Structure formats: C-alpha cells, structure tokens
Amino acid sequence: MSEVRVTVGDRKYTVACGDGQEERIEFLAGLVDDKLTAMGGNLTSNEAKNLLFASLMLADEVDEARSKPAPSPEPAASAQPQIDNSAIAARLERLATAFENAASALEGGPAAP
C-alpha cells in the first residue's frame, strides 16, 4: 500500500492507494481540482460542499457519457485507440464516493456506501 499527496482546492490531502497507482490518483485529483476551478464564483465557504458539488458534477458527466449511444465502429484501417468509457466511469464513480466520504468526514457525518 502506498500513499500519495495531492492538492485539491488549494488543500493538500494524503491518499492511500495500491502500489503503482500514485500517478493515477494524482491525475484523478487533478480532474477534481480542475472541476473546482471551473466552478469559480460558484464556490461556497464550505470546503466539504465544494468537494461534494465537484464530485456530483463529475458523476453527472459520467452518467451522461453512459447514456450516449455508442459511436458506430470505425473501419479496421483506423489506428485510433478505443477508449473504455465503462472503466473511466467506474473509476470516476469510485473517486466521487471517496470525495463524498472525505466531505462527510470533514463535516463529521457518516461515510457513503
């Protein structure tokens, strides 16, 4: 088990992760930080709520991506790599749950299932 230090919303967090997953966690934390930055003037004074809102926005994007019909397959001659949206969606959902748990912990509430 490893730990990685990430910055989200100008705060530093230590996150436990599997060995070799440090870069992935840093990348995902960067997505959440980018979402918080995009919220700009819509941020509240409550950090936990801001993290929750950013997580909800990311979860909404995941849900929309799942709802879109799959694009028609391209000819085999195309060398474009296929993106596994379901794997990305699952990872974003796990990240959203982790941030909901962090928000609950900051507010002293119960963790999400």
N, C-alpha and C positions, 0 to 999 in steps of 0.2 A: 504494500500500500504506500502510495506517495502522497505528498501534499504539494499544492501549487498556490502561489499567492497571486490573486487577481485584483484589479481595480474596477469597480463598477460604481458609477455615480460619485466619483471623487472619494470613494471609501475603499479601503483595502480589506480583502477577505482571504482567509486561508481555507482552501477546499481540499478535502481528501479525495483521492482518485486512484484508479488502478495504475500500476507501473506502466509507463509509456504513454499514458493518456494526458500528460501535463499540457502539451501543445493544444490538444483538442479542447480541454477545459478553458485554456486562455482564449482560444478562438471564440468559443461559445459565450464566454463572459464578455468578450468584445462586442458580440452581437447585441447582448442586453444593454451594454453601455451605450452603444450606438442608438438603440431604441430610446433610452432615457434622454440622450442628447437631442434626438429628433422631437421629443415631447416638448422641449424648450420651455416656453412660458406656461405650459400646462402642468408643470410640476407643482406638487403641494409641499407644505413644510414637513410632511410626514414621510420620512425615507422609506418605511415599510410599504406604504401605499404606493409610492412611486415605483418600487420594485414590482409590486403586485400588478399595477397598471401596465408596466412594460412587459411583464410575463403574459398578461392577458392579450396584449396586442400581438405578441409573438405567437401565442396559441391560436389567435384568430387567423393569422396568416397561414399557419399550418392547416387549420380546418379548411380555409378557402382553397389551399393547394390540393387538399384531398378531394374536395368537391368538384374540381375542374375535371372535365373528361380527359382521358389520356390522349396525348397527341398521336396522330397517325404515324405508324412506323416509317422511318426514312429508308430509302434504298440501302441495301447492304454495302454499296460502294462508299457510303458516307463513313468517315472515320471519326465522327463525333462520339465522345463517350456518353453513355446513358447515365442519367442521374437517378439514384434510388430515392424517390421522394418519400416513400414509406419509412425508410431508415432515418432520413432527415427529420421527418415528422415525429417519429418516436423519440429521437434524441431531444428535439425541442420540447416535447411534452415532459420528458424527464427533467429538463432544465427548468421548465415552468414550475413543476412540482417542487423542485429544490428551492427555487426562489420564493414560492409561496410558503414553504416551511421556514425559510430564513425570515420572511416578513412576519410570520406568526411568532417565531422565536423573539424577534425584536419587539413585538407588541405583547409578548407574554401569553399568547394563545396556543391552542393545540395545533399540532402539525397536520398537514394534508395527508390523505391516504396514499 
